[in-house]
Amino acid sequence: MTDDDHTTTYYVALYGRCQGNTGPGFFTATIHDTRTKEEWSVSGNVEDTTANRMEQVAALRALETLEPGQSVTMGSGSEYLIKGMRDWLPGWKAKGWRGANRKQVLNADLWRDLDEAVERQVEVRWEIGKRG
């Protein structure tokens, strides 16, 4: 393995939005191949959702488009997504997908799917403050 094998291969800019607290929403994930400079997007919409779910779906769809074994940096303006993946996920898993309040974690279905998608990659880094 060379040092190049540990460099970020992809940068993904995530964006999710919803009209109202629950309502119609959309997501976009723009994927940049940092080696070839190619770029493409995945996007979609949902009739009844939340902005948090749209950020999670954007991340999940992006990871699903990449071949397993990649090094990826995910950038999002969603503190919920970034803190969830960087800080809270291990505790939720250890507590059977329950939060500090002992209630079921919101959006547990997507957190589980994201956890599985991340496991297929070599490395996934999560950065706050970046948007698509």
Secondary structure, 3 states (H helix, E strand, C coil): CCHHHHCCCEEEEEEEEECCCCEEEEEEEEEEECCCCCEEEEEEEEEEECHHHHHHHHHHHHHHHCCCCCEEEEEECCHHHHHHHHHHHHHHHHCCCECCCCCECCCHHHHHHHHHHHHCCCEEEEEECCCC
